[in-house]
Amino acid sequence: MKAGVIGAGAWGTALAHTLSMDGEAVRLWALEADVVAAINGDHANSAYLPGVALNPTIIATGVMADMADCDMLLIVCPAQHLRAMVAQTPACTPLVLCSKGIEAGTGLLMSEVVAEVRPDAPLAVLSGPTFAHEVAQGLPTAITLACSDADLARTLAARIARPAFRPYVSDDVIGAEIGGAVKNVLAIACGIAEGAGLGLNARASLISRGFAEMTRFGLARGARAETLSGLSGLGDLVLTCSSTNSRNFSLGKGLGEGRSAVDLLANRRTVAEGAFTAPVLRDAARSAGVEMPVAEAVCALLEGRAPVADIVGALLSRPLRPE
C-alpha cells in the first residue's frame, strides 16, 4: 500500500515529496501530461515547485484508476474543483483534504462537499501555516490534522508525520477549514495595504481585526475558538499575511498598486484561492448575520467597485466602538 496525492501543484508536490523522504513510495496524480513526464523522467516539477529535486519513489500519473491501491489520498486540488475531483476517487479510501476554500454556489466547506459526494469516505482535514517550498526543503513545519474519528486521526497522523513535519490532532474539522478559507481573503487585504503603501501599522491592524472577523464567522458556523487561535487559524493567517510567497498576498499587493483583478488573475497557472472564496464568504457571512467589513472591502476591490483610497477611507470612517 502507498500514500497518494491528488494534485501536483506546489503544495501537492511538496506533500508528496515530504511523504517520500523516508523512502516510502508515493503516487502523485497530475492533470498535465508534461508535469507527469517531468516528475517521472527528471524527478522535478519546475512548473510548480522549481529548484526541488524530487525523490525517485514519487511516481506521477494522469490516470485516476492508478490511485486505487493507495491507503490514503491527500486531496490538493483547487477548492472549486474539489467536488468533481472527489467524485472520481476510489470508494472508501481515507481522504485528507488539503484544499482551502468555500464552494461557490453552495457555501459549503470542503468537508461538507465530500459528505455529499462521498459520504462513505473516512475524512480528515490538513491545514496550517505552510509555504510549499519550505516544506519541500525539510524546514520545520507544524500543521493541524482535524478528524472527528479519534482512531483515524491517530492513524493518519502517524502516516503523515516526518521529523520536520509535525501534525497536531484536533476533532474540530469545521474550525480547521474555516481558518484555512478565511485567511486567504484576509491575506489579500494585507497585500492591498502593502501595495498601497499603508505601512506596517495598517497590516498589523488588518491581521488583528481580520482575526476577529474569522472568529465571529467561525463561531457562527460551529467552530471552536481554540481551533481558530491555533495553527489552522491564527498561525496560517500570520504566515499568509506577511509574505509575497503567498499567492493571495501577492494578488492583494497588485490590487493595492492599482492593477485590476481581471489582469492579475489572467493567465495564472496557480490559483489565488482567496479571490474565489471572498464573494462566497461575504454572502455566507451576510446570511449568518456576521459583520465582516474587511472581507467586504476585499470583495469591493476584486469586483472593481471602488478605488483603493475610497475603500480604505470607508473602513477608517466606520463608527467607533469597543474592541
FILOVO-153819 format. One record per residue (C-alpha): residue in three letters; x, y, z. Coordinates in steps of 0.1 Angstrom, whole numbers, padded with zeros to 4 digits, always signed. Example, Ala and Ser with C-alpha at 12.3 -4.5 7.8 and 13.67 -1.06 7.14 Angstrom:
// FILOVO-153819
Ala+0123-0045+0078;Ser+0137-0011+0071;
END
This chain:
// FILOVO-153819
Met+0000+0000+0000;Lys+0012+0036-0006;Ala+0002+0071+0000;Gly-0014+0091-0028;Val-0016+0128-0035;Ile-0042+0142-0059;Gly-0030+0175-0074;Ala+0006+0182-0084;Gly+0007+0220-0079;Ala+0033+0234-0055;Trp+0016+0222-0023;Gly+0006+0187-0036;Thr+0041+0181-0049;Ala+0057+0193-0016;Leu+0034+0170+0003;Ala+0043+0140-0019;His+0080+0149-0015;Thr+0076+0151+0023;Leu+0058+0117+0025;Ser+0086+0101+0003;Met+0115+0114+0024;Asp+0119+0081+0043;Gly+0119+0061+0010;Glu+0082+0054+0010;Ala+0065+0050-0023;Val+0041+0078-0031;Arg+0018+0081-0061;Leu+0011+0117-0073;Trp-0018+0124-0097;Ala-0013+0154-0120;Leu-0037+0169-0146;Glu-0010+0180-0170;Ala+0009+0154-0191;Asp+0040+0175-0191;Val+0041+0176-0153;Val+0037+0138-0152;Ala+0066+0134-0176;Ala+0088+0158-0158;Ile+0083+0142-0124;Asn+0088+0106-0137;Gly+0117+0115-0160;Asp+0135+0143-0144;His+0123+0139-0108;Ala+0114+0176-0109;Asn+0083+0198-0111;Ser+0097+0230-0125;Ala+0063+0243-0135;Tyr+0050+0245-0099;Leu+0079+0237-0075;Pro+0111+0248-0092;Gly+0145+0241-0076;Val+0134+0210-0057;Ala+0150+0176-0066;Leu+0121+0152-0060;Asn+0126+0117-0045;Pro+0125+0090-0072;Thr+0100+0070-0051;Ile+0073+0095-0063;Ile+0055+0081-0093;Ala+0033+0105-0112;Thr+0003+0095-0132;Gly-0026+0112-0150;Val-0049+0082-0146;Met-0072+0083-0116;Ala-0075+0045-0116;Asp-0038+0042-0107;Met-0047+0057-0073;Ala-0069+0028-0064;Asp-0043+0009-0043;Cys-0034+0039-0021;Asp-0042+0035+0016;Met-0049+0072+0019;Leu-0054+0101-0005;Leu-0044+0137+0001;Ile-0067+0159-0020;Val-0048+0191-0030;Cys-0069+0204-0059;Pro-0083+0240-0061;Ala-0113+0243-0039;Gln-0138+0250-0067;His-0128+0217-0084;Leu-0129+0195-0053;Arg-0165+0182-0059;Ala-0157+0169-0094;Met-0123+0155-0083;Val-0135+0137-0052;Ala-0163+0121-0073;Gln-0135+0103-0092;Thr-0116+0089-0062;Pro-0117+0052-0052;Ala-0145+0044-0028;Cys-0139+0041+0010;Thr-0103+0053+0008;Pro-0095+0078+0036;Leu-0094+0113+0022;Val-0072+0141+0037;Leu-0085+0174+0024;Cys-0057+0199+0019;Ser-0078+0224-0002;Lys-0087+0256+0015;Gly-0119+0274+0004;Ile-0157+0276+0004;Glu-0176+0262-0026;Ala-0193+0288-0048;Gly-0230+0284-0053;Thr-0235+0262-0022;Gly-0215+0280+0005;Leu-0203+0245+0017;Leu-0169+0239+0033;Met-0148+0212+0017;Ser-0157+0185+0042;Glu-0194+0193+0036;Val-0189+0189-0002;Val-0173+0155+0004;Ala-0201+0145+0027;Glu-0225+0150-0003;Val-0203+0133-0029;Arg-0186+0105-0010;Pro-0205+0100+0023;Asp-0188+0066+0027;Ala-0152+0081+0027;Pro-0133+0084+0060;Leu-0123+0121+0062;Ala-0097+0144+0077;Val-0086+0180+0071;Leu-0050+0191+0069;Ser-0044+0228+0074;Gly-0019+0253+0089;Pro+0009+0277+0081;Thr+0027+0260+0052;Phe+0047+0276+0023;Ala+0052+0247-0001;His+0088+0254-0009;Glu+0098+0254+0028;Val+0081+0221+0035;Ala+0098+0206+0004;Gln+0132+0218+0018;Gly+0125+0200+0050;Leu+0123+0231+0071;Pro+0103+0227+0104;Thr+0066+0229+0099;Ala+0036+0223+0122;Ile+0001+0217+0110;Thr-0034+0208+0122;Leu-0049+0174+0113;Ala-0086+0176+0121;Cys-0107+0145+0121;Ser-0139+0136+0140;Asp-0127+0099+0144;Ala-0100+0098+0170;Asp-0086+0064+0159;Leu-0084+0075+0123;Ala-0068+0108+0133;Arg-0040+0089+0152;Thr-0035+0066+0122;Leu-0033+0094+0097;Ala-0011+0115+0119;Ala+0014+0086+0122;Arg+0014+0081+0084;Ile+0019+0118+0077;Ala+0043+0128+0104;Arg+0080+0133+0095;Pro+0109+0146+0116;Ala+0103+0182+0104;Phe+0066+0179+0096;Arg+0046+0177+0128;Pro+0008+0172+0128;Tyr-0013+0183+0158;Val-0045+0164+0160;Ser-0079+0181+0165;Asp-0115+0169+0162;Asp-0127+0204+0151;Val-0130+0198+0114;Ile-0151+0229+0108;Gly-0128+0252+0127;Ala-0097+0240+0108;Glu-0115+0245+0075;Ile-0128+0280+0083;Gly-0094+0292+0094;Gly-0079+0280+0061;Ala-0106+0295+0039;Val-0109+0329+0056;Lys-0072+0336+0060;Asn-0068+0336+0022;Val-0093+0365+0019;Leu-0076+0384+0048;Ala-0042+0379+0031;Ile-0055+0397+0001;Ala-0064+0426+0024;Cys-0029+0427+0038;Gly-0014+0426+0003;Ile-0036+0456-0006;Ala-0022+0475+0024;Glu+0014+0466+0012;Gly+0007+0476-0024;Ala-0009+0509-0014;Gly+0019+0518+0009;Leu-0002+0520+0040;Gly+0025+0508+0064;Leu+0031+0480+0089;Asn+0007+0495+0115;Ala-0021+0490+0090;Arg-0011+0455+0083;Ala-0010+0446+0120;Ser-0044+0462+0124;Leu-0058+0442+0094;Ile-0044+0409+0108;Ser-0059+0415+0143;Arg-0093+0428+0131;Gly-0094+0402+0104;Phe-0088+0375+0130;Ala-0118+0390+0149;Glu-0139+0385+0117;Met-0126+0350+0113;Thr-0135+0342+0149;Arg-0170+0357+0146;Phe-0177+0337+0114;Gly-0162+0305+0127;Leu-0182+0306+0159;Ala-0214+0312+0140;Arg-0206+0281+0119;Gly-0199+0259+0149;Ala-0161+0262+0151;Arg-0143+0263+0184;Ala-0124+0295+0194;Glu-0092+0275+0204;Thr-0090+0260+0169;Leu-0093+0294+0153;Ser-0065+0307+0175;Gly-0043+0277+0167;Leu-0022+0266+0137;Ser-0050+0264+0112;Gly-0064+0298+0121;Leu-0042+0324+0135;Gly-0010+0306+0126;Asp-0019+0304+0089;Leu-0032+0339+0090;Val+0000+0354+0102;Leu+0021+0335+0076;Thr+0000+0343+0046;Cys-0005+0380+0056;Ser+0033+0386+0058;Ser+0050+0375+0026;Thr+0047+0377-0012;Asn+0054+0340-0012;Ser+0016+0339-0005;Arg-0003+0340-0038;Asn-0032+0358-0021;Phe-0009+0384-0006;Ser+0007+0389-0040;Leu-0027+0393-0056;Gly-0037+0419-0030;Lys-0004+0438-0035;Gly-0012+0441-0071;Leu-0047+0454-0063;Gly-0032+0479-0039;Glu-0009+0492-0066;Gly-0039+0500-0088;Arg-0040+0470-0111;Ser-0073+0453-0119;Ala-0083+0418-0106;Val-0090+0407-0141;Asp-0055+0415-0153;Leu-0039+0400-0122;Leu-0058+0367-0124;Ala-0055+0363-0162;Asn-0032+0335-0174;Arg-0021+0324-0140;Arg-0010+0288-0137;Thr-0015+0288-0100;Val-0047+0297-0081;Ala-0052+0325-0055;Glu-0080+0308-0036;Gly-0090+0340-0018;Ala-0102+0356-0050;Phe-0129+0329-0053;Thr-0136+0325-0016;Ala-0141+0362-0009;Pro-0176+0367-0025;Val-0188+0333-0011;Leu-0176+0343+0023;Arg-0192+0377+0021;Asp-0226+0361+0012;Ala-0223+0334+0038;Ala-0215+0360+0065;Arg-0244+0382+0055;Ser-0267+0352+0057;Ala-0254+0343+0091;Gly-0257+0379+0103;Val-0219+0382+0108;Glu-0203+0415+0102;Met-0170+0412+0082;Pro-0160+0446+0069;Val-0125+0436+0059;Ala-0139+0408+0038;Glu-0165+0431+0023;Ala-0137+0456+0014;Val-0117+0429-0004;Cys-0148+0419-0024;Ala-0153+0456-0034;Leu-0118+0458-0048;Leu-0119+0424-0065;Glu-0151+0435-0082;Gly-0137+0469-0092;Arg-0165+0488-0075;Ala-0142+0515-0060;Pro-0106+0525-0059;Val-0083+0516-0030;Ala-0084+0551-0014;Asp-0122+0551-0012;Ile-0124+0516+0003;Val-0097+0524+0029;Gly-0114+0556+0037;Ala-0147+0538+0042;Leu-0130+0513+0066;Leu-0114+0542+0086;Ser-0146+0561+0089;Arg-0166+0533+0104;Pro-0183+0542+0137;Leu-0160+0540+0168;Arg-0169+0511+0190;Pro-0154+0489+0218;Glu-0129+0463+0207;
END
